[in-house]
Amino acid sequence: MLMAGAGLRAQTASREPVESALPARTSAPLLMANEVKPEPADLLLQQQAAQHALELGLPAVAAEIYRGLLAVPGVDRAALTLALTTALLDDGRVDEADQALQGIVAERGAAWHLRAGLIAAVRKNFDAARTEAAAVKPGELGPADLGWFYFLQGQLADAAGDGPKAQAFYDQAAGVAASDQQRAQFELAKREAELRAGRRDDSLLDELRGNVDKYQGTLTGYQYVRQYAIVLDLAQRKNDAVSLLQRQLLPLPPGARATADEFHLLLGMIAGPDTDTGRQALTELLRSGSDRTMQRVALQLLGPAVAQPGGLLDELIGLTPPHPILEDLLLFRAQVNLMDKSYGLATADANLLLEKFPGSPLIPAALGVLLGDAWEHRRWRSAADYAMKAREALPPGQMHAQLGVLEAEAWFRASDFRSAADAYAAVLNERPAGVDAGALIFQRVQAEIEAGRLDAAQALIDQFTADPAFDAVNRWQAEWNLARAFEAHDQIAAALARVEKLLGASGAASPSADLRLRMAWLQARLAFEAGQPEQALKQAGALVDSLAGAAGAGVSAELKALVVSAELLQEAGADFALQRTDAALGLLKKLRTDFPQSDAAVQSYIVEANYYADHDRLVDAQALLTKLADDFQGSMYAPQALYLAALNAERRGQDTYLEDAEKLIERLVSEYQNDPLVFYARLKQGDIFRKLNDFGHAQQVYEYLVNNYAQHADVLVAQMALADCHSAQAANDPAHAESATAIYESLSERPDAPAELRIEAGYKFGLAQAKRGSAADAQKTWWRLANVFLLDPAKSADLGATGPYWMGRTLLALGDSLEQSQKLDQAREAWQLIGRYNLPGGALAQQRLTRYLPAPATAGK
């Protein structure tokens, strides 16, 4: 299943001196290829999409989704293979289903034997089916599989000629069905099994034809018609079977509705839903049938085609009185539209189902549609709410646990880390099968880190060390992120102390060889970050030397290569810091020669380019970054290289270089559409257009970001830039002035916006009011900013990075406006606040204040 940013699996080791807006990368350093795992939510959402495809009668689509998931490293292959087997079997691809199932060698539990038995039964190898059924322990099956176990028993009883026993098993399967939809699946499977079974000889056909004629128009006769049609189909006389059923349907009396349902369903199955005859029969069953289970079977057979606008589903949903299975029709249409990405239509049906059927067992599925829409549109708080409500409507179990994961992930992506931490804690008490529990533990720790509760994060890591699920890889990533958080809070000493404590641990607390190696590398890196390059070089050298001895025993060659290449990169950084440029460049060259495809080698281009940029060699920096993007297309660092190259081009200033920067950004956006940097690249593109005085294109860029990234953490920055763009065009078009003013006002009043952004917006809103001749309104706006953000001690301490600057400008403008209004005492108070709070603009404020200070006394007077 969910997406860049969900797991926040730590930043890379590369620094970002040109611009701090680059978002975190999603994997820690020193991870081997098979250790990089997808986010749990992303996997779960894809699995749910596959399940919806099965429910919609699209097993081929479901099979493709499962095959795609199986190609992802680190997934639960056994669980996904079982799901793939189910989809292939449902699609009638029995040999492929068997081949997939046989790929599971070590984990052949109850679910495996159940599917093996179902495959054998389809092949009519009932001896093998009985053997597999006997190996199934029903208590080990999940709710979705248990019904199929009883269904298999029914098939075996049917094959043995024990009709009453078979029917009892089929009834038992229906009784434990996980949903009405699954009950309909059992009915369909039972009828498909009938079409495959039975005798095919001519004597039986003659006998059945005679009985049809003998008992014409009676209940017994209808039973013989059904059997006769099935045997005709088995005898490869499909057209005769179809004609028979069509003739029998015509004279049926109004009271024979149950028989009509039987004949319509059988006609649809024999003729096939892809033929006009079969489709008409199934459509009639949906329109006028009396058996809800059969109507659900017809809906599954007809598939998504009935949900086309103006089609059958629209007709049936609009009926008065309501259709007997209206809630099923609404959910079916909602899920089809969700799969087709027609989100508005999908959510409308889901909400209608919730409104009309508040007690329906389909409520969790309807909420799942709303969850899918919210997730797709990055409305994380809404997604968390829908997941929570769906959980409340379900009993404990696999789906309940999976929704817990989605709720926790949604809170995390909404940056509500405390709610995320609580949700992950709940999930870890109900761990869903097929989900990496170690990843959930990591996320639990990461939520505490993001919430700034580093002590709690440390305690959790120590607590979960004894949990086998919290393996060395997840532990390493948690330790790495914790160290990064300590750095961000200027607590490198605390980070070093934790690393040293871990490296000094012995006995049961001693880290594995892999984790110890990674922590030793982190120790050297932290020394460098602490401003101790000589110490970092010493530790790096000792680490590399140790790999040739006992410390390297049991460590894979791949991990050794990762560590050595990362150390070369780190040593180069230390040499740059010590101004040993030739040595640093030599190490980078050696790194690219000895480990040309390593992650560190790719990063080395950025490190070297950063050195050139820091020394105003912008052309060299840009060329090196472009080379990275050309030579390592598809690398996670290529978008960053293009972004940094664009920034270097922008720094060169002239219009031709600004145009180069814009082209580099356009390349980034077109080649890496889903990279987290796209938002920031587009934002920078708008800024460049403004520098080129191309405000029309700049406006389009900002509007695109506002409309398409409504839930992005920095979308308010784009709104501010859009307002500034309108303001720049206001002289030639009053409509732009109105648009700018409206945005400034809205941003200044948003309680969820950062203080610095609200102050900036309020300052500019006041300017717009003043330009319109509303000086009094402007003064009120500016005084309100001072009262809310400066005079309140709880808020004045946290104005952000740019808040003091904008507050200083606000008070200067306020004083000037008050002076022009002849409110001199209030003007002086505004200017004095600048000095009192040590805000930028103090010299200008003092100049204004001196105009009203008493003149110094003249000597002799």
N, C-alpha and C positions, 0 to 999 in steps of 0.2 A: 503494500500500500503505500504516506505522505508526504520530497519537497525540500527543497533547500531551506535550511534554517531549523527544521524540526528537531533534529538531534543535536545540532550545534556541536559536532564532534571535534571541536577545537580549531583554533587558527593554525596556519602554517607557521614555520619558524621564520619566514621571510619578513623583514620589516617593511614599513610603508611610510617612508619619509616624505613622499611627494604630496600625499593626500590621506587624511585619516578616515575618509568616508568609506573605504573599502570594507565590505562586510566580511564576517568570519567565514573561513572555509569549513568544510563539513567533515574533515578527517584529521586525526592527529598524525604527527610524523612517525616514521619507523614502523609503519604497518605493512605487512606482506600482502600480496594480492588477495590471498584467500581469507584475510582477516578483515577486509573492508566489507561491512555488512550494510544492507539497506535498512531504512527506518521501519520499525514495526508497523506503524500506521499505514505507510505506503503499501506494504504487503497485504495487510488486512483489507484495505479498500479494494485492491485488485482481486482478492479472493471473493469479496462480496459481489464485485461486478461479475465474476464468473458464475457465482451462485444465482444471481439475478438472470443471467443469460440462460441458465438451465431452466429456471422457473418460467421464462418467456418462451420456452421451446426452441432455444438456440444452442443445443449442445456443442455444435461445431465451434461456435464463438467461444464458449466456455473452455473447450479443449485448447484453443489457441492461447487463451489467457494463461491457462495452467502451464502450457509448454513454455511460454515466455517467463513465467515465474521460476520454473525449474532451471532456467539459464542464469538466474541471479545467484552470485556466490553467497554462501552462508545461510541459505534457506533450509527449512525442514523438508528435505527431499522426499522422505517417506510419506508424510502427510499430503504433500502436493501430488505425489504420484498416485496415491489412492484417489484423490479428487479427480485427477486426469482420467484414471481408469473408469470412474463413474460417468464422466462426460462422454468418453468414447463408447462405452456400453450403451448409454442413452441414445447415442447417435447411430447405433447399429454397426459400429466398427469393432466387431467382436475380436478379430485377430489382433488389431492394434491395442485394444484394451488388455488382452492377455499378455501381449509383448511388454506393455508398460508395467503391468502387475508383476511379471516375472523379474523385472529390473530391481525389485525390492528383495534383497537377499537376507538381511540380518533381522529385520523387524516384521516378521510374519505373525502378527497377532490376530485377534478376532476379526478385525476389520478386513485384513488381508484374506483370511479364509472365507469370509462372507462373499467378497467379490469373486474369488476363485470359484465358489459354488454357483453364483449367479451366471458366470461365464459358461461353466460346464452345463448348466441347465438350458441356456440358450442353444448350446450345441447339441442338446439332447443326450449328453453323456451323463445320465442320471446316477450311475454308480459313482463316478467321480464327484458329482454334486453332493451325494449323500456323505461321502468321506469328508468333504470340506465342511459341510454343515455340522457334522459331528465334532469337528475341531473347533467350532465357534463356541465361545463362552458368552452367552447373552449379557451377563453382567458387565462385561468389558466393552460393550458397544455403547456408543453415544446415542442420544435420542433420535437423531436423523437416520441411524443405521438399524435401530432395533426393529422397526416395522419391516424392513427389507429381509431381516432374518426370518420373521414369521411368513413373509411372502414366499421366500425360498422353500420353507417347509410345506407351504400350500402347493407349490409346483411339484414337489417330490410326491406328495400324497396324490395329486392329480395323475402323475405319471404311473403311480401304482394302482390306479383305478379306484381309489377311495374318495369319491366325490364329497360325501358329507364331512370327512376329515379335512379335505382340502378347503372346503368352504369355511370351516371353523378357523383354520389358520388365516385365511384371507380376512375374515372378520376380525381376528385378533390383530392383524397388521393394520387394518383400518382403525381399530380402537386405540392403538398406541401411536398413530400418525402424529408427527410433530405439528401439522397444520392441515387445513382443508386442501391446500395445494398439494401436499404430499399424499393425502388420501386420494386425490384425483390421479396422481401419478401411479398409485397402486392399482387403481381401476384400469387405467390405460395399459399398464404392464400386463395385467391379468388377461385383458382382451387380446393384446398382441401375442401372448403365449398361446391363447386358443387358436389364433390364426396360423400358428406354426405347428400345432399338434394335430393328432388325429389320423385316421385312415384315409387313403385316397383312392381305393379301388372302385371299379364300376358298379359292383354289386351294392355297395353302400350308397352310391349315388342313386341307383334305381330304387332302393328301399326308401330313402329319404324323399325322393320325388313322389313316390306313391303315398307316403304319409302326409305330405303337403296337400295333395289333392283330396285325400280321404278326410282330413280334418280342417278343410278350408274354412276360414272365418272364425275358428275357435281358438281359445288360449293355447291348447295343445298344438293346434296347427301352426300358430305363430312360433312356438318353440322349434317345431320341425323346419319352418322357413329359415330361422336363424342358423340351425345346424347345417341345413342344405347349402346356404350361401357360403358358410365357412369352408365346407368340403369342396364346393365348386372352386373357391379361391385356391385351396390347397392343390387341386387337380389342374392348376394353371388355366382355369376357365374364368378369369376375372370378369370378362364382359358379361358372361351368363349370370354370374353372381350379382353384378350391378343391376342387370335388367330384372332379375328376380325381385330384388329389394325394392326397386322403383315401382314395379307392378303391385307389390303387396302394400306399399304405402298408400296408393291411391284410394282403395276402398275401406281403409281403416275407419271405424266409427269414432265419434268424438270421445267416447268413454275409454278408448284404448290409448291413452296418452303415454303410459309407461311403455307399451309396445312400440309406439311411434318413436319415442326417445331411443329405444334399443336399435330399431332399424336405421334411424338417421345416423347414429354413431357408427354402426357397423358399415353402413354405406360409405360414410366419410373415410373410415379406415381402409376399406377394401379399394375404393376408387382412388383414395389418396387426396390429402388436402390441397395438393398442387394442381388438381384437375377441377374443371368447372363443376362436374357432378359431385365430387367429394366436398368441395368448398360450399356448394349450395346446401348439401345435406347438413353439414356441420353448422352452417349459418342458421338454418331453420331450427336446429336443436337449440342454438343459443337464443333465438328469437322467441320460440314458443314452447320449449321443453319444460317438463315438470320436475325433472330430477336434477338437483343442484350439482351433485357430484359429476354427472354426465356433462352438464353444461361447462363445468370447470375443465373437464377432459377436452371438450370441443374447443375451448379457449386456448388450451395448450397446443392442440393440434393446428389450429389456424395460425397461431404465432403472431408476431408483431405487425403483419400486414393489415390486420383488422383495426389497428390503431391509427391508420393514416387519416389526416384531416378530412372530415366529411364522410368517413367510412362507417363500417358497421358499429364500432364501439361508440362513436359519437351518437349514432342513432339510438343504441340501446341505453346509453347513459341518460339520454334526454327523454326517456319514456315516462308517461304518467298513466297509471301508478308506477312507482319505481320498479326496476327490474329485480327479480329475486336475488341475483348475486351482484347487485350494484356495487357493493364494496370491493368485490374482486375485480370488477371491470375498471373501477377507478384506480385501484392499485396497479393493475396490468398496464393501463394507459400511462400512468405516472412513471412506471419503471421503463417503459419503452421510450418515452420522451426524455427521461434522464439519460438513457443510453445513447439517444440521438443528440444529446446536449441541447434539447429544447427545454431549458430550465424553467422558464416562466410557466409553460404548460404543465410540466411535471409538478411543480410546487403547488399550482392551483388545484390539481386533482388530489394531491396528498392532503392539503389543507381542507378540501371539501370532505374527504373521507374522515378526517379527524372531527370535523364539525357534525356530520350527519350520523356517524357511528362511533360515539365516544367510548363504547364498551367493546368494540370489535377486537378480535384476536389479531387483526391486521394492523393495529395501531403501531406496533414496533416497526413494521415494514414501511408504513407511511412516514414515520419519523426518520427512517433510514433514507428515504428519498430526500427529505428536507435536509438531512445531514449531508448527503452527497452534494446537493446544490450549494449549501453553505461552504463546504470544504473546497469545492471547485472555485468558488468566488472569494476564497480566503477570508470569509466572515467567521473568524475562529471562535469568537464568543458564542455566536449563534450555533455553530457546529458543536461546541461543548455542551450547550444547553439541550440540543436535540439528542445527543448521545446519552446524556444523563436521564432525560425523560424516557428514552427507549429502554434504558436499563431498568428503570423503575417499573416498566410495564412487563418485564420478563422475569421468570424465575431464575435462580442461580443456575449457571451452566455455561457452555462454551460461548454462545452468542452474548450472554450477559458479560462474561469476562472480556471478550473482544471489544465490546462497546466501551468498557472501562478504559482500555488502551486508547481508543479514539478520543474519549473525553479528556484523558490526561494529555495526550498529544495536542489537542485543540487548545487547551488552556496554556500549554507551553508556547504554542505559536502565537497566541494572543498576548504573550509576555505577562500573563498573570501567573507568575512562577510559584506563588504560595498555593494557589488553587491547584496548580499542576503537581506540586509536591504532595499535596494531600491525595490527589487522584491516583498518582503512581503508588503511593503507600497502600491504597485500597486494592489496586490491581495486583500488587505483589502478594496480597492475601488470597487472591483468586486468580492464579496464573493461567492464562489460556494456553491450551495445547497448540503446538506449532509456532509459538512466538518465543523468541530468544529472551529468556528471563534475565540473562545477564545484561542485555540491552536495556531492559526495563529498570534494572537496578542502576545502571549508568544514568539513565534519564532522571531517576529519582534524585541521585546525587547532583546532577547538572541543574535541576530545578532549584535546589538549595544554593548552588553557586551563583546562578543568575539572580536569585533573590538577595544576594549579598550576605547570606548566612554561611560564612566560610567555616565557622566552628562546627555548625551542624553538618556541613558536607564532610568535613574530616571525620567526625564521629560516625557518619553513615558508612564511609569507606571502610573504616576499621571494623564496624559491626558486620558488614557483609563479606569481609575477607574470608570468613569461615563457610560462606555459602558456595557450594560447588558451581552454581550457575554464574557466579561473578568471576569469570575466568580471567586469565592474565591480560587478555586483549582489552576487555572492558575495564579492568582495573587500571591498566596503563592509560587509557584515554581519560578516565576519571582523575587520575593523579596529574596528568598533563594539564587538563582544564583547571584543576585546582591551583596548580603552580602558576598558570597564566592569570588566574583571578588574583592571586597574591601579588603578582607583578602589577596588575592594574590598580591595586589598592596600595601601591608603594610598600609592600611587605615582602620584599625579596628575601630578607633574612628569615622570615617565617617559612617561606617556600624551601629555602636551602636547609633549614633545620629539619623539615619533614622528610626531605629526600635523604639526608644523612642518617636520620633515625631509621628509615626503612632499609637503607643499605647496611646498617649496623645490626639489623635484627637477625636473630638466630633461631634454630629449632623450628617449631611449627609456624612461627611468624615470619620466617625467612622467605623472601620472594623467590619465585622460580628463576631459573637461569635467564630466560627471555626477559622477564620483568626487571631483574637486576641489571641486565645490560642496558635496557632502555632508561632506567632510572640513573645509571651512571652517566649516560649521555646527557640527561636532563641536568644533572649536577654541574657538568661543565658548561652547559648553556646558561644556567642561572648565574654562574660566576661571571660570565661575559656580560650578562644583563646588569649585574651588580656593579659594573665598571671595573672588573678585575680581569682584563684580557690576558695578562701574564699567567694568572692562576688558571684561567680557562684553557690556555694552550697547554699548560702542564698536565691538567686533568685529562684533556683530550688525548694527548700523547700516551699517557698511562693507560687509558682505556683501549686504544688501538693495540698497544703492546700486549695487554692482557688477553686479547682475543686469540693470540697465538699460544696461550698457555691454558691453565685449568679453567679459566673463566669462559673460554671458547668451547669447551667440551659440551656437547649436547645442544649447541646452538646451530641452527640451520645456516647453510651457506648464504641463503637469500637474506636472512636477518643480518648476518655479518656484513654483507655487502651494503645493506641499508645503513648500518651504523658507521662503517668506514667512510662511505660517501658523504653522509651527513656531517661527520667529523671534519672532513676536508673543507666542507662549506663553512662550518663553524670556525675552523682555524683561519680561513681566509678573512672572515669577519673580524676576528681578533687582530689579525695583521693590519687590516684597514684601520682599525681603531688605534693601533700603535704607530700609524703612519708608515708602515712598511709596505708601501704600495706594490713594489715589484714582487715581493714575496707573496702577497695576497693574490695578485693577478696570475702568478705562476701556479699557485694552488688551484685556482679556478680552472686553468688550462689542464692541469693534471686530472682534475675531477672529471672534466668532459672527455678526456682521453681514456681514462681507466674505467669510468662508469657512464658511458655516453647516454644510456637510456634511463638512468636513475632519476628519481624525483629530485634529488639534490642537484644533479647536473642541470636540470631544467630551471630550478630556482636560481642557479648560479648566474644566469643571464640577468635576472632581476637584481641580484645583489650587485653585480658589476655595473649595471645601468644606473642603479641608485648612487653608486660612487661617482659616476660621471655627472649625473644630474646635480649632486651636491657640490660639484666643482665647476658648474656652469658649462660642462661639455654636453650640451643638450642634443646636438646632432648625433654624437656618438651614442648617447643613451637611447635616443629614439631608434637609431639603426639597430642596436642590439636587441631591443624589445621587439621590433618588427621581425627580426630574424627568429626569435623564439616563436612568435605567432606563426611564422611561415614553416619552420622546421618541425614544430610540435603541435600541429593542428589537432584539435580534440583534447589536448591536455587541459587539466583544470587550471593551469597557469596562463594559458593562451589568452583568455579574456582579460585577465589582469594585466598582461603585457600590452595588449592593445589599448587598454584604458590608460595605463601609465605613459605609453607612447603618445597618446593624444594630449595628455597633460603637459608633456615636455614640448610638444609642438605648440600648444597654446602659450606656454611661457616665452616662446620666441617672439610673440607679440604681433608681428605684421599680419596683414589680412591673408596673404597667401599661406602662411603657416597655420592660421586659424582654420582656413579651408581644409588643410591637410588633417588637422585635428578632427574636424567634423567627419571627414571620410573614414578616418580610423574608427571613430565611434560607430558609424553606420556599418562598417565591417563587423565590429563586435556584435552589434545587435542582430545582424542578418545571419551570422555564423553560429551564434551562441544564444539563441532566443530564450532559453530557459535558465540562463545563468543569473544568479542574484545580482550581478553587476549591471544587468541591463537597465534597471531602474536608475541607478546612479549615472550610467553612461548617457541615458536620455536626458537626465537632468543637466548634465554637463553640456550636452549638445544644445539644449535650449539657451544656456548661458553663452555659448560660443555664437549662436545666431544673434543674440542681443549685442555682443561685441562687434559683430559685422553689420549692425543696424538693420538686420533682417528680422524685424519684430513679428511679421506675419508668420514665418516658419517657427520662430520661438514660441509664439502663442499656441500653435498647433501641437508642438511637442509637449508643452506643459498641460494642455487640455487632455492630450492622450494619457499622460501619467495620472492625472486626477480622475479620469473616467475609467481607466483600466487597472489602477492599483489603489482602489479605494481603501483597502485594508492594510496597505503597506505602512510600516512603522514611520517612514519619513514622507508620507504623502502630503502632510501639511507644509513641508518645505516646498514641494511642487506647487501647492496652492499659493504660497507666498510669492514664489517666482512668477506665477501667472498674474497675480495682482500687480506686481512690479512691471510686468510686460504691458498690461493694460494701461498702467499709469504713464509709461513712457510714450504711449500712443494717444494719450488723452488730449494733447494740444490740438490735434487734427480731427478728433471725433469725440464729442461729449459722451457717447455711449461707452467708450472705453473708461472714461472717468467714473461713470456710474458702476461699471463692473468692478473696477479696482476698489472703489469705496466699499461696495457690498462685501467683497472678500476680506478686506482689512477689518471691517467691523465684525464679521463672523469669526475670524481667527482670534481677534482680541478677546472675545467672550467665550471661547471654547474652554471648558474646565479641564478637558483631557490634554490640552496643548501644553508644551513646556513653557515655563515662565518667560524665557528669553524670547520665544517666538510671539507670545501674547504681547509682550512689551513692544517689540518691533512693530507688530501689526497695529497696536494702539497708537503708537507714535505716528505712523503713516496715515491711520484713519483720522487722527486729529489734523494733520496737514491738509488732508482732503476736505475736511470740514472748514478749515480756515480759508482755503482757496475758494470755497463756495460762498464766502462772506459770513460764515457762522462762527465768528471768533469765540462767542460765549460757549457754544457747544464744544469747540475744540478744547477750550480751557477745562471744561468739565471732564472731557475724555482724558486729558493729560493728568489732571489732579487725581482722577480715579486710579490711574496707573500707579501714581506715587503712593496713594493710600493703601492700595491692595498689595503691591509688591515691594515697597521700600519702607514705609512707616510701620508695617507689621513685622516685628522682630522675627517671627517664625518663618517668614518668607524672604526677608531681605538677605538672609544668609545663603540663599540658594537661588541666585539669579541666573545661573548657568554661565557659559563661556562668554556669550555676547550680551547678556542681559544688562550688565553695568554700562556698557557702551550706549545701548539704546535708551537706558534710563537717563544717562547724562544728556543725550540729545533731547529727550523729552522735556527735561527740566529747563534746558536752555531755551527751547521753543516756547515752553509755558511762560517763562519769565519775560521773554520778548513780547509775547502776546499780551500779557498783563500790563507791561510797560506802555504798550500802544493804547491800552484801554484806560490808562491813567490810574491803574491800581498798583501804585509803586510799592507799598508795603508788602503786598502779596508777591510781587515780582522779585523783590529782594529775598523773600523767604524761599522762593523756588530756587534762585541761584545759590543761596547759602546751603541748601540741601546737598548740592553737588560737592561742595567742600567737606561738609559734615560727614558724608558717607564715602568720601574719597573716590568719587566717580570720575570717569574720563570727562574732559571738558572743564577741569578746574580752572585752568588759566583763563579761558574765555569767560567763565562765570565771574572770576575776580575782576577782569577788565570792566565788565558791566557794573559790578558792585562799586567800583571806584568812582563811577560817575555820580554816585549819590552819597559819597563820604564827605564829611566837612572838609573844606579847603584848609591847608596848613596855615598857621598864623604867620604874618609877614613881620620881619624884624623891625623894631622901632615904632610899631603901631600898637 
